[in-house]
Amino acid sequence: MIPAGPAWPEPDARPAAKIYVPYRDLAAVVDPAAKSVLMDRAEFAKLLALAADNARAAASIDLGQVPRAEYTADVTGEKLAVTGELTVVSMSDKPVAVPMHFAQLALTDVTLDAKPAPLGYDKKARLVLIVTGRGAHKVKLSASTTLKELSGGGMQFGVSLPSATAGRMILRAPGDLEIHATVPASAPRYDKQADRTSVELTLGGHAALTVVLAGNGRQEDQSAILLGESATSVRLSSAHQVLDCLYTVQVLRQGVRELVFELPKAWTVTDVSCPSLVRWSVTTEGAVKALRVRLRKAARGTQALHIQATSARAGGAVWRSPRVALR
């Protein structure tokens, strides 16, 4: 007999590569269809089976309801950050599956009564929350989505939310804006000192929501709206790392002559290119470096920039991806 040699591990047995992302930046990398907040599949299947048995025993009675939902939504750049608090009522002492019809939102944190929420998909591919215990329960969540630019000017977002008997959303955005929605809305209120517009949207009985934000012609001489999108690659060696970033900036409302970016202090900018570039400079401001790009003229529309930078790489240290941010 020939002794068997050491068994090679199956490809699936090899440890998966991990990339660590600061929690404050999680919303920027989570896709709206991601499942990062879902419960373990096996544990959720057990709870779902108990909830299904409970639902069959209750016949046609709806054992779980969302009587109230409160949301706050803030626009920053091209991102919309949403926080919410929902009241979920269970009419049973046993597990109950409550549909959570979130769509076009990247959920980054969901808790049920201050504990991680048991979320998962049922056999109909619906996102559901398993609630155990009769009475009212509190669901808190954080989520985000990306705004889309309209060809005629302005920005738009559309999301789906769990249907609630009564609900509202306080929406805040920079600038003096007109805000139009597919649900009842209050008149926009503009805070001149903070340069922000807020509006209250009524969500009761509405599951889908579409909102359009557009300039109204007032205060256009005071501030511009900048929306940025970037694609970054980093080449690594044993001692150095080289960053290559293509940044596309949408300038709305009013043209700008200067764009400012931030990047970690350890990085040295080596080159900046842009069709309308006049000059660029870098200053150190605390823990970051500020890259100022001067343009040939103040203009609205799209500005495409190519930014290159280098940094030393400490041996043995945990590598963290650098971030170039539009200020």
C-alpha positions in Angstrom: 0.0 0.0 0.0 1.1 3.5 -0.7 0.6 5.8 2.3 -1.6 8.7 1.5 0.1 12.1 1.4 -1.2 15.2 3.2 -4.6 16.2 2.0 -4.8 19.5 0.3 -7.5 21.8 1.5 -10.5 22.2 -0.7 -10.7 25.7 -2.3 -13.8 26.5 -0.3 -11.9 25.6 2.9 -9.4 28.4 2.5 -10.0 31.5 4.7 -11.7 34.3 2.8 -9.9 37.6 2.5 -11.2 40.3 4.8 -11.3 44.1 4.3 -11.9 46.2 7.4 -14.0 49.3 7.0 -14.5 52.0 9.7 -18.1 51.8 10.9 -18.7 55.5 10.1 -18.0 54.7 6.5 -20.1 51.5 6.3 -23.0 53.2 4.5 -20.7 54.3 1.7 -19.7 50.7 0.7 -22.9 48.8 1.5 -25.1 48.1 -1.6 -28.8 48.6 -1.2 -29.3 44.9 -1.9 -26.7 43.8 0.6 -27.5 41.4 3.5 -25.0 42.6 6.1 -27.7 43.0 8.8 -29.3 39.6 8.3 -29.5 36.9 11.0 -27.6 33.6 10.7 -29.5 31.5 8.1 -30.0 28.4 10.3 -31.1 30.3 13.4 -33.5 32.4 11.3 -35.0 29.3 9.7 -35.9 27.9 13.1 -37.6 31.1 14.1 -39.4 31.4 10.8 -40.8 27.9 11.1 -42.2 28.7 14.5 -43.7 31.9 13.2 -45.3 30.0 10.2 -46.9 27.5 12.6 -48.2 30.3 14.7 -49.6 32.1 11.7 -51.4 28.9 10.5 -52.9 28.5 14.0 -54.2 32.1 13.9 -55.9 31.5 10.5 -56.5 34.9 8.9 -55.6 37.2 11.8 -52.7 39.5 11.2 -50.5 38.9 14.3 -47.9 41.5 13.6 -48.5 45.2 12.7 -46.5 48.5 12.4 -48.8 51.1 13.9 -46.2 54.0 13.8 -43.0 54.8 12.1 -40.8 57.9 12.5 -37.8 58.7 10.1 -35.2 61.4 9.8 -33.4 61.7 6.5 -30.4 64.0 5.8 -28.9 64.8 2.4 -25.1 65.1 2.3 -23.5 65.4 -1.1 -25.0 62.6 -3.2 -25.9 60.5 -0.2 -29.1 60.3 1.8 -28.7 59.0 5.4 -31.8 57.7 7.1 -32.5 56.9 10.7 -35.8 55.5 11.9 -37.8 54.2 14.9 -40.7 51.9 14.3 -43.3 50.6 16.8 -44.1 46.9 16.0 -47.0 45.3 17.9 -47.4 41.5 18.3 -50.7 39.9 19.2 -49.1 36.6 20.1 -46.8 35.3 22.8 -45.1 33.1 20.2 -42.8 34.2 17.3 -44.5 36.3 14.7 -43.1 37.2 11.2 -43.6 40.9 10.4 -42.8 42.0 6.7 -40.2 44.7 6.5 -40.6 46.0 2.9 -37.3 48.0 2.7 -36.1 48.5 -0.9 -33.4 50.7 -2.5 -32.0 51.3 1.0 -28.7 49.9 2.3 -29.5 48.9 5.9 -26.4 49.3 8.1 -27.9 48.8 11.6 -31.2 47.3 12.8 -32.1 46.6 16.4 -35.2 45.2 18.1 -35.7 46.3 21.7 -32.0 47.4 21.8 -30.7 44.0 20.6 -29.7 42.9 17.1 -32.9 42.3 15.1 -33.7 38.8 13.8 -34.0 39.7 10.1 -34.1 37.4 7.2 -35.9 36.3 4.0 -38.9 34.0 4.0 -39.9 31.5 1.3 -41.4 34.3 -0.8 -38.1 36.2 -0.7 -39.6 38.9 1.5 -37.5 40.6 4.2 -39.2 39.8 7.5 -38.6 40.5 11.2 -39.3 37.9 13.8 -40.9 39.4 16.9 -41.3 37.2 20.0 -43.6 38.4 22.8 -47.0 40.0 23.0 -47.2 43.8 23.0 -45.3 46.7 21.5 -41.6 46.5 20.5 -39.2 49.2 19.3 -37.2 48.8 16.1 -34.4 51.3 15.4 -32.5 51.4 12.1 -29.9 53.2 10.1 -29.7 53.1 6.4 -28.6 55.1 3.3 -29.2 55.4 -0.4 -27.8 57.4 -3.3 -29.4 60.3 -5.0 -29.8 60.4 -8.8 -29.2 63.5 -10.9 -32.1 64.5 -13.2 -31.4 65.6 -16.7 -33.4 68.7 -16.3 -31.7 69.7 -13.0 -32.1 68.6 -9.4 -31.8 65.3 -7.6 -34.2 62.4 -6.9 -34.4 59.4 -4.7 -36.9 56.6 -4.4 -37.3 54.1 -1.6 -39.8 51.6 -0.2 -40.6 51.4 3.6 -42.6 49.1 5.8 -46.3 50.1 5.6 -47.3 51.8 8.8 -50.7 53.0 10.0 -49.2 56.4 10.9 -45.8 57.6 9.9 -43.7 60.6 8.9 -40.3 61.5 7.7 -38.4 64.7 8.4 -36.2 65.4 5.3 -33.4 67.9 5.4 -31.2 69.1 2.6 -28.6 71.8 2.0 -29.6 74.9 0.1 -32.9 76.7 -0.6 -34.9 74.0 -2.4 -38.2 73.1 -3.8 -39.1 69.5 -2.6 -41.8 67.5 -4.4 -42.9 64.0 -3.2 -45.3 61.3 -4.1 -46.8 61.5 -0.6 -48.4 64.4 1.3 -45.8 67.0 2.3 -45.7 70.2 4.3 -44.4 73.4 2.7 -40.6 73.5 2.7 -39.0 75.6 5.4 -35.7 77.3 4.6 -33.3 78.1 7.4 -31.2 81.0 6.0 -28.6 80.9 8.8 -27.9 77.1 8.4 -28.6 77.2 4.6 -30.8 74.1 4.8 -34.3 73.3 3.7 -36.5 70.9 5.7 -39.9 69.3 5.0 -42.2 66.8 6.7 -43.5 63.9 4.7 -46.6 62.0 5.7 -46.1 58.2 5.2 -49.2 56.7 6.8 -50.6 54.1 4.3 -47.8 54.7 1.8 -45.1 52.0 1.2 -43.3 53.6 -1.8 -41.8 57.1 -1.7 -40.2 59.2 -4.4 -38.8 62.7 -3.7 -37.4 65.3 -6.1 -35.2 68.1 -4.8 -34.8 71.2 -7.1 -33.4 74.7 -6.8 -36.1 77.4 -6.7 -34.1 80.3 -8.0 -33.5 81.9 -4.6 -30.1 82.2 -2.9 -28.4 80.8 -6.0 -25.7 83.5 -5.6 -24.7 82.3 -2.2 -23.7 78.6 -2.5 -23.2 75.7 -4.9 -24.2 72.1 -4.5 -21.3 69.6 -5.2 -22.0 65.9 -5.8 -18.9 63.7 -6.0 -18.3 60.1 -7.3 -14.9 58.5 -7.3 -13.1 55.3 -8.4 -9.8 54.6 -6.6 -7.2 52.0 -7.0 -4.1 51.4 -4.9 -0.9 49.6 -6.0 1.0 48.1 -3.1 4.6 47.1 -2.7 6.6 46.0 0.4 7.6 49.6 1.2 5.3 51.9 -0.7 1.8 52.4 -2.0 0.5 54.4 -4.9 -3.0 55.8 -5.1 -4.8 56.5 -8.4 -8.2 58.3 -8.1 -10.6 59.4 -10.8 -13.0 61.9 -9.2 -16.2 63.1 -11.0 -17.8 66.2 -9.5 -21.3 67.5 -10.4 -21.6 71.2 -9.8 -25.2 72.3 -9.3 -26.9 75.7 -8.7 -23.8 77.9 -9.1 -20.4 77.5 -10.7 -17.3 77.2 -8.5 -13.7 78.2 -9.2 -12.1 75.9 -6.6 -12.6 72.3 -5.5 -11.3 71.0 -2.2 -10.5 67.4 -1.4 -9.3 65.7 1.8 -7.0 62.7 2.1 -5.0 61.1 5.0 -2.0 63.1 6.2 0.4 60.3 5.4 -0.2 60.6 1.7 1.7 62.9 -0.7 -0.1 64.2 -3.8 2.2 63.8 -6.8 -0.1 64.9 -9.7 -3.5 66.4 -10.4 -5.0 66.7 -13.9 -8.2 68.3 -15.1 -9.3 69.8 -18.4 -9.9 73.2 -16.8 -7.1 73.1 -14.2 -5.2 76.3 -13.4 -3.1 75.1 -10.4 -3.3 72.9 -7.4 -1.9 73.1 -3.9 -1.8 71.0 -0.7 -1.9 72.1 2.9 -1.9 70.1 6.2 -5.0 70.6 8.4 -4.8 68.5 11.5 -5.0 64.8 10.7 -5.7 65.4 7.0 -4.3 67.1 4.0 -6.4 69.5 2.0 -6.0 69.4 -1.8 -7.2 72.6 -3.4 -7.8 72.6 -7.2 -8.2 75.9 -8.9 -10.3 75.9 -12.1 -10.0 78.2 -15.1 -13.5 79.6 -14.6 -16.6 79.2 -12.4 -18.8 76.8 -14.2 -21.6 74.3 -13.5 -21.7 70.8 -14.9 -19.3 67.9 -14.7 -15.6 68.3 -13.7 -13.4 65.2 -14.0 -10.2 65.1 -12.1 -7.3 62.5 -11.9 -5.5 62.5 -8.6 -2.3 60.6 -7.9 -0.5 60.2 -4.5 2.0 58.1 -2.8 2.7 57.0 0.8 5.2 54.8 2.7 3.9 51.5 3.9 4.8 50.3 7.4 5.9 46.7 7.4 3.6 44.3 9.5 0.9 46.9 10.0 -2.7 46.3 9.1 -3.4 47.9 5.7 -6.2 50.4 5.5 -7.6 51.7 2.3 -7.1 55.5 1.9 -10.1 57.7 1.2 -10.2 60.8 -1.0 -13.2 62.9 0.1 -14.8 65.9 -1.5 -15.2 68.8 0.9 
